Amino acid sequence: MTTDDLSGTGLLLARLGRIGRRLRQADRAHPWALDATVVGLVFLIFCLPDVVDGGAVDGDAPREFRVLFTGLPVAEILALQAGLVLPLLWRRRKPLMAFGAVAGVFVLQWLLQVALRADVALFITLYSLALHGRLRHLPWACGVAAGAMGLVAVRVSAAMPVWDALFFLLATTTAAVALGLMVRIRRAQLAGLRDRAARLEIERDQRSRLATATERTRVAREMHDIVGHNLAVIITLADAGAYAADIAPARGKETLLMIGDTGRQALSELRRVLGVLREESDGLKNEPELSPQPGIADIDALCAGIRTAGPEVVYRTSGDLDVLDSGVQLTVYRIVQEALTNALKHAGAATRVDLEIAAQDTELTLRVRDTGSSGPTGPPNEEGHGLVGMRERAALYRGTVGAGPVPGGGWSVEATLDLTPRGSAG
């Protein structure tokens, strides 16, 4: 088969698919139209010849048939045909009722020794019952159809052997049932595929929304850490500078320079976060030229910035911290940053802050404790976004964060991170 033949076959299948979709859409919009069309076609193809012939058996038929079956008046033929064909109008909505009506007329007709081409309606209703009806009704319908076929086989026994006639009739009945079941199974498979595709689309949208929400939480946490910390330092420095402007102008100038450095640092970190967002939203593949994420090595500079605002910060470490991966170091840095910012905001510039970071085996412990102030003590009782953010960061490494007042005044933040690699034994 050539490429042209394959392309022609593909175009034909595509065209047939479009025609099938249009027919299904039209059927859903006007369901009675298809049923009426089926009734009209059955009447034209199978009923009209019997009406024209006056119910007489075809002259080309064997002599035995012409003796067994005699013609009927046109009115009686039309009545029997109506009983066979009209139930096809509700064959899809009430298939069992349609089959029962047709089967009753079919048996009556053959008891009267009348042969009509409209008997094809029995096979149509049996097909419709297998396709649209309840499957528990199908064995009973098949039994009734087999009995009706036995009656027909007995009636035509003078012209052909009973078993030959019965085999042909039962084979036709089986074909009608098998065709209905095949179409039913195919439709169920297509419905299952459509349902699965719809579920997958819903799951994809849910994953997308979940990823968006996670990304928003991460960005909000980063923005809170950056803006909250640097603004707290800037505000404290600005207050100190305003106080020193009249008493020690040189000190006031130094404070203004510190404010500028802190603001530039905050702006640089904001550009880093927003730059990554812009790269992701634009779909660019090039890596943005940005400074690396802060780590434990940057905590010294963080403590120095806090010291310029007034508090005394004592920083101690133990263990090999430089070998920790960048994610753990960023988490430690952000927790320390948030804890120092809270100490600066709530304990004031006259407090002492003790910061300890210890790494031992598979666990990292972080403690930040301030001595409080003579004014209102500590952070408010309700948890703010800062403590929630610290706990979310620690949870990424199966860690915990606890915070609360200490005896004698002050506030303490303690965090524990699990350094065990994910997926390792134990």
Backbone torsions as a table, in degrees:
resi	resn	phi	psi	omega
1	MET	NA	130.0	-177.3
2	THR	-81.0	169.9	178.4
3	THR	-64.0	-36.5	179.1
4	ASP	-63.5	-38.8	178.3
5	ASP	-64.3	-41.3	179.6
6	LEU	-65.2	-42.2	179.2
7	SER	-66.1	-37.7	177.4
8	GLY	-65.5	-39.5	176.8
9	THR	-64.2	-40.9	178.5
10	GLY	-62.8	-41.1	178.2
11	LEU	-65.3	-39.3	178.9
12	LEU	-64.1	-44.4	178.9
13	LEU	-64.3	-39.8	178.1
14	ALA	-63.7	-40.7	179.3
15	ARG	-66.2	-43.3	177.7
16	LEU	-62.7	-37.4	177.2
17	GLY	-62.7	-41.2	178.0
18	ARG	-65.6	-40.5	178.5
19	ILE	-63.8	-41.6	178.2
20	GLY	-62.6	-40.8	178.2
21	ARG	-64.6	-40.1	178.9
22	ARG	-65.6	-39.7	178.4
23	LEU	-65.0	-39.5	178.4
24	ARG	-66.3	-39.2	177.2
25	GLN	-63.9	-43.5	178.4
26	ALA	-65.0	-36.2	179.0
27	ASP	-67.1	-39.7	177.3
28	ARG	-65.7	-34.6	180.0
29	ALA	-75.4	-36.9	-178.1
30	HIS	-135.2	79.2	-174.3
31	PRO	-65.1	-29.0	-178.8
32	TRP	-72.7	-21.0	-175.8
33	ALA	-64.1	-44.3	-179.4
34	LEU	-66.2	-41.9	179.4
35	ASP	-63.5	-41.5	177.9
36	ALA	-65.3	-35.6	177.8
37	THR	-65.0	-42.0	177.9
38	VAL	-61.3	-44.2	178.8
39	VAL	-61.8	-42.6	179.5
40	GLY	-63.4	-41.8	179.6
41	LEU	-66.8	-41.8	178.1
42	VAL	-62.0	-40.2	179.3
43	PHE	-64.9	-45.2	-177.6
44	LEU	-67.1	-40.2	-173.4
45	ILE	-84.5	-38.2	-171.0
46	PHE	-112.5	-29.6	-175.1
47	CYS	-91.4	-42.8	-174.6
48	LEU	-59.1	-40.6	177.2
49	PRO	-59.3	-38.9	178.7
50	ASP	-66.6	-36.0	178.6
51	VAL	-67.7	-40.2	180.0
52	VAL	-66.5	-40.8	-179.4
53	ASP	-77.4	-7.4	-178.6
54	GLY	72.2	23.9	177.6
55	GLY	81.8	1.7	180.0
56	ALA	-76.2	146.0	177.3
57	VAL	-70.8	143.0	-177.1
58	ASP	-53.7	136.6	-179.1
59	GLY	-64.7	-22.6	177.9
60	ASP	-79.6	-7.3	-179.5
61	ALA	-72.5	157.6	177.9
62	PRO	-57.6	155.7	-177.3
63	ARG	-60.5	-34.8	-178.8
64	GLU	-61.7	-37.4	178.4
65	PHE	-67.6	-39.5	-179.1
66	ARG	-66.9	-27.5	177.4
67	VAL	-78.1	-41.4	-176.0
68	LEU	-69.3	-39.7	-172.2
69	PHE	-117.7	124.5	179.8
70	THR	-113.0	161.7	-178.5
71	GLY	-73.4	159.3	177.7
72	LEU	-122.5	160.7	172.4
73	PRO	-59.0	153.5	-176.4
74	VAL	-60.7	-38.0	-178.9
75	ALA	-62.0	-42.4	179.1
76	GLU	-69.4	-36.9	177.0
77	ILE	-62.1	-45.7	179.7
78	LEU	-62.6	-36.7	179.3
79	ALA	-65.7	-45.2	177.7
80	LEU	-64.8	-41.5	178.5
81	GLN	-63.2	-39.4	177.7
82	ALA	-62.2	-40.4	178.5
83	GLY	-65.9	-27.9	179.4
84	LEU	-85.3	-35.0	-169.0
85	VAL	-97.3	-41.3	-175.1
86	LEU	-59.9	-34.8	176.7
87	PRO	-60.8	-15.5	177.9
88	LEU	-65.0	-16.1	-179.8
89	LEU	-65.4	-30.7	179.6
90	TRP	-116.0	27.8	-178.0
91	ARG	-66.5	-24.6	-179.6
92	ARG	-93.4	-35.5	-178.8
93	ARG	-78.8	-40.9	178.6
94	LYS	-133.7	73.4	-173.3
95	PRO	-64.5	-34.9	-179.1
96	LEU	-67.4	-41.9	178.4
97	MET	-64.6	-41.2	179.4
98	ALA	-64.0	-43.2	179.0
99	PHE	-64.0	-42.7	179.4
100	GLY	-61.1	-42.2	179.8
101	ALA	-64.6	-45.4	-179.2
102	VAL	-66.2	-41.8	-179.2
103	ALA	-63.4	-38.4	178.2
104	GLY	-63.0	-46.1	178.7
105	VAL	-65.6	-37.9	-179.6
106	PHE	-60.6	-47.8	180.0
107	VAL	-64.5	-43.4	178.0
108	LEU	-59.2	-42.0	-178.6
109	GLN	-62.5	-44.0	-177.6
110	TRP	-76.8	-25.1	171.6
111	LEU	-66.4	-29.8	176.4
112	LEU	-83.6	1.9	-179.7
113	GLN	59.8	47.8	177.4
114	VAL	-117.9	129.7	177.8
115	ALA	-108.7	123.8	180.0
116	LEU	-129.6	144.1	176.5
117	ARG	-68.0	-22.6	-179.8
118	ALA	-67.6	-3.9	176.9
119	ASP	-61.1	-15.8	177.0
120	VAL	-58.4	-20.2	179.5
121	ALA	-60.9	-29.7	179.3
122	LEU	-64.2	-40.9	179.0
123	PHE	-70.7	-33.5	178.0
124	ILE	-65.5	-44.2	179.7
125	THR	-68.9	-33.7	176.5
126	LEU	-65.5	-41.4	174.9
127	TYR	-60.5	-43.9	-179.3
128	SER	-65.6	-36.9	177.9
129	LEU	-65.3	-41.0	177.5
130	ALA	-66.7	-29.2	-176.9
131	LEU	-87.7	-44.7	-171.1
132	HIS	-109.9	-20.5	-173.3
133	GLY	-84.6	-178.8	175.6
134	ARG	-79.0	134.8	-175.3
135	LEU	-65.2	-26.2	179.6
136	ARG	-69.7	-17.2	176.5
137	HIS	-85.2	-18.1	-172.8
138	LEU	-64.9	-43.3	178.4
139	PRO	-59.0	-39.7	178.2
140	TRP	-64.6	-41.8	179.5
141	ALA	-64.4	-39.9	178.2
142	CYS	-64.4	-38.0	176.6
143	GLY	-62.8	-43.6	178.0
144	VAL	-63.1	-43.3	179.7
145	ALA	-63.7	-40.1	178.6
146	ALA	-64.2	-39.8	176.3
147	GLY	-63.0	-41.3	178.2
148	ALA	-64.1	-39.5	178.3
149	MET	-66.1	-34.6	175.7
150	GLY	-62.8	-39.8	177.2
151	LEU	-61.6	-43.1	179.1
152	VAL	-63.5	-42.8	-179.0
153	ALA	-61.5	-38.4	178.2
154	VAL	-67.3	-39.5	-178.4
155	ARG	-65.6	-33.0	-178.2
156	VAL	-98.2	13.7	-177.0
157	SER	-64.0	-22.5	179.1
158	ALA	-72.4	-22.8	-177.7
159	ALA	-99.3	-27.9	-178.1
160	MET	-153.3	156.1	-179.3
161	PRO	-57.0	145.0	-177.4
162	VAL	-60.8	-43.1	-175.6
163	TRP	-69.4	-33.3	176.3
164	ASP	-66.5	-45.3	179.4
165	ALA	-64.4	-41.4	-178.4
166	LEU	-66.1	-38.1	178.5
167	PHE	-63.4	-45.8	-179.3
168	PHE	-62.5	-44.7	-177.1
169	LEU	-68.3	-43.1	179.1
170	LEU	-68.2	-32.8	176.4
171	ALA	-64.2	-40.8	177.6
172	THR	-65.1	-41.1	177.8
173	THR	-63.1	-44.4	178.9
174	THR	-62.3	-39.2	178.8
175	ALA	-62.6	-41.1	179.2
176	ALA	-64.0	-44.3	179.4
177	VAL	-65.7	-43.8	-178.3
178	ALA	-63.7	-40.5	179.0
179	LEU	-63.7	-42.1	178.2
180	GLY	-63.5	-43.0	178.8
181	LEU	-66.2	-37.9	179.5
182	MET	-62.8	-46.8	178.6
183	VAL	-63.9	-38.1	179.3
184	ARG	-63.2	-45.9	179.3
185	ILE	-63.5	-41.0	179.7
186	ARG	-63.2	-42.8	178.1
187	ARG	-65.0	-38.6	177.8
188	ALA	-64.2	-39.4	177.1
189	GLN	-63.3	-44.3	179.1
190	LEU	-64.4	-39.8	177.2
191	ALA	-63.7	-39.8	177.3
192	GLY	-63.9	-39.9	177.5
193	LEU	-65.3	-41.1	178.1
194	ARG	-65.2	-40.8	178.8
195	ASP	-64.9	-40.4	178.5
196	ARG	-65.5	-40.9	177.7
197	ALA	-62.7	-40.4	178.5
198	ALA	-65.3	-41.3	178.0
199	ARG	-63.8	-41.5	178.4
200	LEU	-63.2	-38.3	178.2
201	GLU	-66.0	-40.8	177.9
202	ILE	-64.5	-43.1	179.1
203	GLU	-63.7	-38.0	177.9
204	ARG	-63.3	-43.8	177.9
205	ASP	-63.5	-39.7	178.9
206	GLN	-64.7	-41.9	177.4
207	ARG	-63.5	-38.7	178.8
208	SER	-65.0	-43.6	178.4
209	ARG	-65.8	-38.5	178.5
210	LEU	-64.9	-42.3	177.9
211	ALA	-64.0	-38.7	177.9
212	THR	-64.1	-43.7	179.4
213	ALA	-64.3	-39.8	178.1
214	THR	-63.9	-42.3	179.2
215	GLU	-65.6	-39.3	177.2
216	ARG	-62.7	-41.0	178.4
217	THR	-62.9	-43.3	179.6
218	ARG	-62.6	-46.2	-179.2
219	VAL	-64.7	-42.1	179.0
220	ALA	-61.5	-38.5	179.0
221	ARG	-65.4	-43.5	178.5
222	GLU	-63.3	-45.2	-179.1
223	MET	-63.5	-39.6	179.4
224	HIS	-63.3	-43.4	-179.1
225	ASP	-65.3	-44.2	-176.7
226	ILE	-68.8	-55.3	-174.9
227	VAL	-68.3	-45.1	-176.9
228	GLY	-61.1	-46.9	-178.0
229	HIS	-65.7	-52.6	-174.7
230	ASN	-66.6	-36.4	177.6
231	LEU	-67.5	-38.0	177.7
232	ALA	-61.3	-42.4	178.6
233	VAL	-65.9	-43.8	-178.8
234	ILE	-62.4	-43.7	-179.4
235	ILE	-63.3	-43.5	179.6
236	THR	-64.2	-43.3	178.2
237	LEU	-64.3	-38.5	179.7
238	ALA	-64.8	-41.2	177.3
239	ASP	-63.1	-43.6	178.8
240	ALA	-65.2	-38.6	178.8
241	GLY	-66.0	-38.6	178.1
242	ALA	-64.4	-36.1	179.3
243	TYR	-71.5	-36.5	-176.3
244	ALA	-84.8	-9.5	-175.9
245	ALA	-60.2	-39.0	-178.5
246	ASP	-87.0	-33.5	-174.3
247	ILE	-84.8	-49.1	-177.9
248	ALA	-135.4	88.5	-177.3
249	PRO	-56.7	-36.3	179.4
250	ALA	-63.3	-40.9	176.6
251	ARG	-64.4	-37.4	177.3
252	GLY	-64.1	-39.4	177.2
253	LYS	-64.0	-42.1	178.2
254	GLU	-61.6	-37.6	178.6
255	THR	-65.0	-40.6	178.7
256	LEU	-64.1	-38.4	177.0
257	LEU	-64.4	-38.3	176.9
258	MET	-64.4	-39.1	178.0
259	ILE	-61.1	-43.0	178.2
260	GLY	-61.5	-44.0	178.6
261	ASP	-61.9	-43.4	178.9
262	THR	-63.9	-41.8	179.0
263	GLY	-63.9	-41.5	178.2
264	ARG	-64.8	-38.8	177.2
265	GLN	-62.8	-44.3	178.0
266	ALA	-62.1	-42.0	-179.8
267	LEU	-64.7	-39.0	178.5
268	SER	-63.2	-43.3	179.9
269	GLU	-67.8	-37.7	177.0
270	LEU	-64.5	-40.7	177.4
271	ARG	-62.5	-37.2	178.3
272	ARG	-62.7	-48.3	-179.5
273	VAL	-64.7	-48.8	-178.0
274	LEU	-69.1	-30.2	176.9
275	GLY	-65.0	-41.3	176.5
276	VAL	-62.5	-42.0	178.7
277	LEU	-61.7	-42.0	-179.2
278	ARG	-65.8	-39.5	178.0
279	GLU	-62.6	-41.1	-179.1
280	GLU	-69.9	-42.1	-177.2
281	SER	-71.0	-31.9	179.9
282	ASP	-82.2	-10.6	179.2
283	GLY	72.5	23.2	-178.8
284	LEU	-78.5	145.8	-178.7
285	LYS	-94.5	-20.1	-178.4
286	ASN	-71.2	138.5	179.0
287	GLU	-74.4	131.6	178.9
288	PRO	-68.4	144.7	178.8
289	GLU	-83.8	92.1	-175.2
290	LEU	-130.4	158.0	177.4
291	SER	-71.2	151.2	-179.0
292	PRO	-67.2	162.6	177.1
293	GLN	-65.3	145.4	179.4
294	PRO	-67.9	153.2	179.7
295	GLY	-136.1	-164.7	-177.6
296	ILE	-64.3	-31.8	179.3
297	ALA	-63.8	-21.6	-179.1
298	ASP	-88.8	-2.5	-179.3
299	ILE	-67.6	-31.3	176.9
300	ASP	-58.6	-45.5	178.6
301	ALA	-66.2	-35.1	178.0
302	LEU	-64.1	-43.5	178.6
303	CYS	-65.5	-37.2	178.5
304	ALA	-63.1	-39.9	177.7
305	GLY	-64.2	-37.7	177.6
306	ILE	-67.7	-38.9	-179.3
307	ARG	-62.8	-34.5	179.3
308	THR	-64.8	-24.9	178.6
309	ALA	-82.9	-6.5	175.3
310	GLY	128.6	-44.8	-175.8
311	PRO	-64.6	151.5	173.2
312	GLU	-91.8	122.2	-176.7
313	VAL	-115.2	123.9	176.3
314	VAL	-110.8	117.8	-172.8
315	TYR	-116.2	124.6	179.5
316	ARG	-132.7	144.7	178.1
317	THR	-132.3	158.0	174.0
318	SER	-150.3	147.5	-177.7
319	GLY	92.9	171.1	-179.4
320	ASP	-89.4	96.4	-176.2
321	LEU	-89.2	-22.5	-175.7
322	ASP	-70.1	-20.9	-177.7
323	VAL	-84.8	-5.5	-180.0
324	LEU	-68.1	148.3	-179.3
325	ASP	-71.0	164.3	-172.8
326	SER	-63.6	-32.6	179.8
327	GLY	-65.3	-43.9	178.4
328	VAL	-65.3	-42.1	-179.4
329	GLN	-63.3	-40.3	177.7
330	LEU	-64.0	-41.4	178.8
331	THR	-61.4	-45.2	179.1
332	VAL	-62.6	-43.8	-178.9
333	TYR	-60.6	-46.1	-176.8
334	ARG	-67.5	-37.7	178.3
335	ILE	-65.8	-43.8	177.1
336	VAL	-62.4	-42.5	-179.7
337	GLN	-60.3	-44.4	-179.2
338	GLU	-67.7	-41.0	-179.4
339	ALA	-65.7	-42.1	177.9
340	LEU	-66.1	-38.0	177.8
341	THR	-63.2	-43.4	178.0
342	ASN	-62.9	-40.0	178.4
343	ALA	-63.4	-40.1	179.6
344	LEU	-66.8	-40.4	-176.5
345	LYS	-73.2	-42.1	-170.3
346	HIS	-97.8	-31.9	-179.3
347	ALA	-93.1	-19.3	176.9
348	GLY	90.4	-177.6	-175.1
349	ALA	-80.9	-13.0	-175.1
350	ALA	-97.7	16.6	-176.7
351	THR	-94.9	165.2	173.3
352	ARG	-114.1	133.1	-177.9
353	VAL	-118.6	124.8	174.8
354	ASP	-104.1	121.9	-178.2
355	LEU	-118.3	123.6	-179.8
356	GLU	-129.4	131.8	175.6
357	ILE	-128.6	123.1	-177.1
358	ALA	-132.0	129.7	175.9
359	ALA	-115.2	124.1	-178.6
360	GLN	-141.4	119.6	-178.9
361	ASP	55.8	-113.3	-176.1
362	THR	-110.0	25.5	-178.0
363	GLU	-139.4	139.5	175.7
364	LEU	-118.7	131.0	-179.8
365	THR	-117.6	136.5	-178.0
366	LEU	-130.1	130.4	178.7
367	ARG	-132.2	132.1	174.7
368	VAL	-129.0	119.1	-176.4
369	ARG	-134.3	129.6	176.2
370	ASP	-113.0	161.8	-177.1
371	THR	-90.1	-1.5	179.0
372	GLY	79.5	-168.4	-178.5
373	SER	-141.2	173.6	178.4
374	SER	-76.4	-14.7	179.8
375	GLY	-85.5	-153.9	177.6
376	PRO	-57.4	137.6	-172.2
377	THR	-89.7	135.6	165.3
378	GLY	56.0	175.0	176.8
379	PRO	-67.3	161.7	176.4
380	PRO	-63.7	161.6	-176.5
381	ASN	-66.3	-35.6	-177.1
382	GLU	-74.3	147.1	-178.0
383	GLU	-78.3	132.1	176.2
384	GLY	-95.4	-173.7	-179.2
385	HIS	-67.6	-28.6	-178.3
386	GLY	-62.5	-48.7	179.7
387	LEU	-66.1	-38.4	176.5
388	VAL	-62.1	-42.3	179.0
389	GLY	-63.7	-40.1	177.7
390	MET	-62.5	-41.8	-179.9
391	ARG	-67.3	-36.6	177.8
392	GLU	-65.7	-40.2	178.7
393	ARG	-65.6	-44.4	179.8
394	ALA	-64.6	-34.3	-179.0
395	ALA	-63.6	-25.3	177.7
396	LEU	-62.6	-24.2	178.9
397	TYR	-118.7	34.5	175.8
398	ARG	52.5	38.0	-178.2
399	GLY	-109.2	177.0	180.0
400	THR	-133.4	157.1	177.4
401	VAL	-133.1	130.0	175.3
402	GLY	-125.3	145.1	-178.9
403	ALA	-144.8	147.2	178.3
404	GLY	172.4	170.5	-179.8
405	PRO	-70.4	155.0	178.5
406	VAL	-112.4	151.4	178.5
407	PRO	-59.5	137.6	-179.3
408	GLY	90.1	-1.8	178.7
409	GLY	106.5	151.3	-179.6
410	GLY	106.3	-176.7	-175.3
411	TRP	-140.1	144.9	-177.1
412	SER	-129.8	140.6	173.8
413	VAL	-126.0	125.3	179.0
414	GLU	-126.5	132.1	-179.9
415	ALA	-130.6	143.9	177.7
416	THR	-129.7	129.2	179.9
417	LEU	-118.5	141.5	177.4
418	ASP	-91.9	119.0	-177.2
419	LEU	-93.8	6.0	178.8
420	THR	-66.9	127.5	178.7
421	PRO	-59.1	143.0	-179.8
422	ARG	-66.4	136.9	177.4
423	GLY	87.4	-4.2	179.9
424	SER	-79.8	161.4	-177.7
425	ALA	-68.5	143.8	177.8
426	GLY	78.0	NA	NA
